[in-house]
Structure formats: structure tokens, C-alpha cells
Amino acid sequence: MLGALVVGLAITIQLAWGPPIWLQLIIWLPITVFSVVGALRVAKAALLGAEYRNAAHEGRITPP
């Protein structure tokens, strides 16, 4: 989802103004890196919250 957003914005800017490729790289690489790092933190927090809410525990096979 994040990748689609970044690529869509990059294509839109390229078609609207036509900046050189080096300028596109200078703009989009830092934006992509920082947004991915931020999204990872949010996703990890959501995963930990879901595990806590559902009382997740290690998988063990218990005899019937």
C-alpha cells in the first residue's frame, strides 16, 4: 500500500512537471525510507496489541 502511494505520487510528479531522474531520486528515496520505518513501527505495535488482546501464547500440541 505504501509502495503504491509513493510510486503513484512519483509518476504524477513526473508527468506533471518532468523533473530529471536524479531529482526524483533525491526526493523519493528519503521519503520512502522514513515512511517505511514509520509504518513498521505502527505495524509492530498493532501486531503486539492484537496478540495481547487475543491472549496469544506459544503453540503447543496438547494431548486430547
DSSP file (Angstrom, degrees, kcal/mol; ACC not computed):
  #  RESIDUE AA STRUCTURE BP1 BP2  ACC     N-H-->O    O-->H-N    N-H-->O    O-->H-N    TCO  KAPPA ALPHA  PHI   PSI    X-CA   Y-CA   Z-CA
    1    1 A M     >        0   0    0      0, 0.0     4,-1.9     0, 0.0     5,-0.1   0.000 360.0 360.0 360.0 -45.5    0.0    0.0    0.0
    2    2 A L  H  >  +     0   0    0      1,-0.2     4,-2.3     2,-0.2     5,-0.2   0.905 360.0  51.8 -65.7 -40.6    2.8    2.4    0.9
    3    3 A G  H  > S+     0   0    0      1,-0.2     4,-2.7     2,-0.2     5,-0.2   0.894 107.9  51.7 -62.7 -40.6    4.7    1.5   -2.2
    4    4 A A  H  > S+     0   0    0      1,-0.2     4,-2.4     2,-0.2    -1,-0.2   0.883 110.0  50.0 -64.0 -38.4    1.7    2.1   -4.4
    5    5 A L  H  X S+     0   0    0     -4,-1.9     4,-2.3     2,-0.2    -2,-0.2   0.934 113.0  45.0 -65.3 -46.5    1.3    5.5   -2.8
    6    6 A V  H  X S+     0   0    0     -4,-2.3     4,-2.5     2,-0.2    -2,-0.2   0.926 115.7  46.5 -65.1 -45.0    4.9    6.5   -3.3
    7    7 A V  H  X S+     0   0    0     -4,-2.7     4,-2.6     2,-0.2     5,-0.2   0.910 111.8  51.8 -65.6 -41.2    5.0    5.2   -6.9
    8    8 A G  H  X S+     0   0    0     -4,-2.4     4,-2.2    -5,-0.2    -1,-0.2   0.913 112.2  45.6 -60.9 -43.0    1.7    6.9   -7.8
    9    9 A L  H  X S+     0   0    0     -4,-2.3     4,-2.5     2,-0.2     5,-0.2   0.895 112.3  51.5 -67.2 -39.5    3.0   10.3   -6.4
   10   10 A A  H  X S+     0   0    0     -4,-2.5     4,-2.3     2,-0.2    -2,-0.2   0.911 111.8  46.5 -64.5 -41.4    6.3    9.9   -8.2
   11   11 A I  H  X S+     0   0    0     -4,-2.6     4,-2.6     2,-0.2     5,-0.2   0.906 111.3  52.3 -66.4 -40.9    4.5    9.2  -11.5
   12   12 A T  H  X S+     0   0    0     -4,-2.2     4,-2.2    -5,-0.2    -2,-0.2   0.928 112.0  44.9 -61.2 -45.2    2.2   12.1  -11.0
   13   13 A I  H  X>S+     0   0    0     -4,-2.5     4,-2.6     2,-0.2     5,-1.1   0.898 112.4  52.5 -65.7 -39.7    5.0   14.5  -10.4
   14   14 A Q  H  X5S+     0   0    0     -4,-2.3     4,-0.7    -5,-0.2    -2,-0.2   0.920 114.2  41.9 -62.9 -43.1    7.0   13.1  -13.4
   15   15 A L  H  <5S+     0   0    0     -4,-2.6    -1,-0.2     1,-0.2    -2,-0.2   0.832 118.2  46.2 -73.8 -31.6    4.0   13.6  -15.7
   16   16 A A  H  <5S+     0   0    0     -4,-2.2    -2,-0.2    -5,-0.2    -3,-0.2   0.922 135.5   4.5 -78.1 -44.6    3.1   17.0  -14.4
   17   17 A W  H  <5S-     0   0    0     -4,-2.6    -3,-0.2    -5,-0.2    -2,-0.1   0.673  81.7-139.4-118.0 -23.9    6.5   18.7  -14.2
   18   18 A G     << -     0   0    0     -5,-1.1    -4,-0.2    -4,-0.7    -3,-0.1   0.926  28.1-176.5  65.2  48.6    9.0   16.3  -15.7
   19   19 A P        -     0   0    0      0, 0.0    -1,-0.1     0, 0.0     5,-0.0  -0.354  36.0 -88.7 -71.3 159.7   12.0   16.8  -13.3
   20   20 A P     >  -     0   0    0      0, 0.0     4,-1.8     0, 0.0     3,-0.5  -0.258  36.7-111.1 -65.8 158.6   15.2   14.9  -14.1
   21   21 A I  H  > S+     0   0    0      1,-0.2     4,-2.3     2,-0.2     5,-0.2   0.836 115.6  58.2 -62.9 -34.7   15.7   11.4  -12.6
   22   22 A W  H  > S+     0   0    0      1,-0.2     4,-2.1     2,-0.2    -1,-0.2   0.876 106.6  49.4 -64.7 -35.1   18.4   12.5  -10.2
   23   23 A L  H  > S+     0   0    0     -3,-0.5     4,-2.0     2,-0.2    -1,-0.2   0.892 108.6  52.7 -69.7 -38.5   15.9   15.0   -8.6
   24   24 A Q  H  X S+     0   0    0     -4,-1.8     4,-3.1     2,-0.2     5,-0.3   0.916 110.1  48.8 -60.4 -42.9   13.3   12.3   -8.4
   25   25 A L  H  X S+     0   0    0     -4,-2.3     4,-2.0     1,-0.2    -2,-0.2   0.909 109.7  51.1 -64.4 -41.8   15.7   10.1   -6.5
   26   26 A I  H  < S+     0   0    0     -4,-2.1    -1,-0.2     1,-0.2    -2,-0.2   0.858 117.5  40.8 -63.4 -34.3   16.7   12.8   -4.1
   27   27 A I  H  X S+     0   0    0     -4,-2.0     4,-1.0    -5,-0.1    -2,-0.2   0.947 121.5  36.1 -77.4 -50.9   13.1   13.5   -3.4
   28   28 A W  H  X S+     0   0    0     -4,-3.1     4,-2.6    -5,-0.2     5,-0.2   0.763 103.7  64.9 -86.7 -27.1   11.6    9.9   -3.2
   29   29 A L  H  X S+     0   0    0     -4,-2.0     4,-2.5    -5,-0.3     5,-0.2   0.960 108.0  40.5 -62.9 -50.5   14.4    7.9   -1.6
   30   30 A P  H  > S+     0   0    0      0, 0.0     4,-2.5     0, 0.0     5,-0.3   0.908 116.0  51.6 -64.5 -38.5   14.3    9.7    1.8
   31   31 A I  H  X S+     0   0    0     -4,-1.0     4,-2.2     1,-0.2     5,-0.2   0.926 112.4  46.4 -61.4 -43.9   10.5    9.9    1.8
   32   32 A T  H  X S+     0   0    0     -4,-2.6     4,-2.3     2,-0.2     5,-0.2   0.928 113.1  48.2 -64.8 -46.1   10.3    6.1    1.1
   33   33 A V  H  X S+     0   0    0     -4,-2.5     4,-2.3    -5,-0.2     5,-0.2   0.943 115.0  43.9 -62.1 -48.6   12.8    5.1    3.8
   34   34 A F  H  X S+     0   0    0     -4,-2.5     4,-2.2     1,-0.2    -1,-0.2   0.874 114.1  49.7 -67.8 -36.8   11.3    7.3    6.5
   35   35 A S  H  X S+     0   0    0     -4,-2.2     4,-2.4    -5,-0.3    -1,-0.2   0.878 111.1  49.5 -70.6 -35.5    7.7    6.2    5.7
   36   36 A V  H  X S+     0   0    0     -4,-2.3     4,-2.3     2,-0.2    -2,-0.2   0.928 111.6  48.4 -67.3 -44.0    8.7    2.5    5.7
   37   37 A V  H  X S+     0   0    0     -4,-2.3     4,-1.6    -5,-0.2    -2,-0.2   0.919 113.8  47.5 -61.9 -42.6   10.4    2.8    9.0
   38   38 A G  H  X S+     0   0    0     -4,-2.2     4,-1.8     1,-0.2    -1,-0.2   0.897 111.6  50.0 -64.5 -40.2    7.4    4.7   10.5
   39   39 A A  H  X S+     0   0    0     -4,-2.4     4,-2.7     1,-0.2    -2,-0.2   0.850 106.4  56.1 -68.3 -34.0    5.0    2.1    9.0
   40   40 A L  H  X S+     0   0    0     -4,-2.3     4,-2.5     2,-0.2    -1,-0.2   0.901 106.3  50.4 -63.8 -40.1    7.0   -0.8   10.5
   41   41 A R  H  X S+     0   0    0     -4,-1.6     4,-2.1     2,-0.2    -1,-0.2   0.922 112.9  45.8 -63.6 -43.1    6.7    0.7   14.0
   42   42 A V  H  X S+     0   0    0     -4,-1.8     4,-2.2     2,-0.2    -2,-0.2   0.915 113.2  49.6 -66.2 -42.9    2.9    1.1   13.6
   43   43 A A  H  X S+     0   0    0     -4,-2.7     4,-2.4     2,-0.2    -2,-0.2   0.894 110.8  49.5 -64.6 -39.9    2.5   -2.4   12.2
   44   44 A K  H  X S+     0   0    0     -4,-2.5     4,-2.6     2,-0.2     5,-0.2   0.911 110.5  50.3 -66.0 -41.1    4.6   -3.9   15.0
   45   45 A A  H  X S+     0   0    0     -4,-2.1     4,-2.2    -5,-0.2    -2,-0.2   0.900 111.0  49.1 -63.1 -40.2    2.5   -2.1   17.6
   46   46 A A  H  X S+     0   0    0     -4,-2.2     4,-2.3     2,-0.2    -2,-0.2   0.903 111.3  49.9 -65.7 -40.9   -0.7   -3.3   16.0
   47   47 A L  H  X S+     0   0    0     -4,-2.4     4,-2.4     2,-0.2    -2,-0.2   0.929 112.2  46.7 -63.1 -46.0    0.6   -6.9   16.0
   48   48 A L  H  X S+     0   0    0     -4,-2.6     4,-2.2     1,-0.2    -2,-0.2   0.888 112.1  51.3 -64.6 -38.4    1.6   -6.8   19.6
   49   49 A G  H  X S+     0   0    0     -4,-2.2     4,-2.5    -5,-0.2    -1,-0.2   0.898 110.4  48.6 -64.3 -40.4   -1.7   -5.2   20.6
   50   50 A A  H  X S+     0   0    0     -4,-2.3     4,-2.2     2,-0.2    -2,-0.2   0.891 110.7  51.1 -67.5 -38.7   -3.6   -8.0   18.7
   51   51 A E  H  <>S+     0   0    0     -4,-2.4     5,-2.6     2,-0.2     4,-0.3   0.912 112.7  45.8 -63.9 -41.1   -1.5  -10.6   20.4
   52   52 A Y  H ><5S+     0   0    0     -4,-2.2     3,-1.1     3,-0.2    -2,-0.2   0.925 112.5  50.0 -66.9 -43.9   -2.2   -9.2   23.8
   53   53 A R  H 3<5S+     0   0    0     -4,-2.5    -2,-0.2     1,-0.3    -1,-0.2   0.876 115.5  42.7 -63.1 -38.1   -5.9   -8.8   23.1
   54   54 A N  T 3<5S-     0   0    0     -4,-2.2    -1,-0.3    -5,-0.2    -2,-0.2   0.330 108.6-123.0 -92.0   7.7   -6.3  -12.4   21.9
   55   55 A A  T < 5 -     0   0    0     -3,-1.1    -3,-0.2    -4,-0.3    -4,-0.1   0.920  39.9-166.5  50.9  51.2   -4.1  -13.8   24.7
   56   56 A A      < +     0   0    0     -5,-2.6     2,-0.3    -6,-0.1    -1,-0.1  -0.366  12.3 172.4 -68.6 145.7   -1.7  -15.3   22.2
   57   57 A H        -     0   0    0     -2,-0.1     3,-0.1     3,-0.0    -1,-0.0  -0.898  41.6 -63.4-144.5 173.6    0.7  -17.9   23.5
   58   58 A E        -     0   0    0     -2,-0.3     2,-0.5     1,-0.1    -1,-0.0  -0.289  58.4-106.9 -61.8 143.7    3.3  -20.3   22.2
   59   59 A G        +     0   0    0     -3,-0.0     2,-0.4     2,-0.0    -1,-0.1  -0.610  47.4 169.1 -76.0 122.7    1.8  -23.1   20.0
   60   60 A R        -     0   0    0     -2,-0.5     2,-0.8    -3,-0.1    -3,-0.0  -0.992  34.1-129.3-133.1 141.0    1.9  -26.4   21.8
   61   61 A I        -     0   0    0     -2,-0.4    -2,-0.0     0, 0.0     0, 0.0  -0.813  28.0-161.2 -90.2 117.0    0.2  -29.6   20.8
   62   62 A T        -     0   0    0     -2,-0.8    -2,-0.0     1,-0.0     0, 0.0  -0.786  22.4-111.5 -98.8 140.5   -1.8  -30.9   23.8
   63   63 A P              0   0    0      0, 0.0    -1,-0.0     0, 0.0     0, 0.0  -0.393 360.0 360.0 -67.0 146.1   -2.8  -34.5   24.0
   64   64 A P              0   0    0      0, 0.0    -2,-0.0     0, 0.0     0, 0.0   0.500 360.0 360.0 -68.4 360.0   -6.6  -35.0   23.7
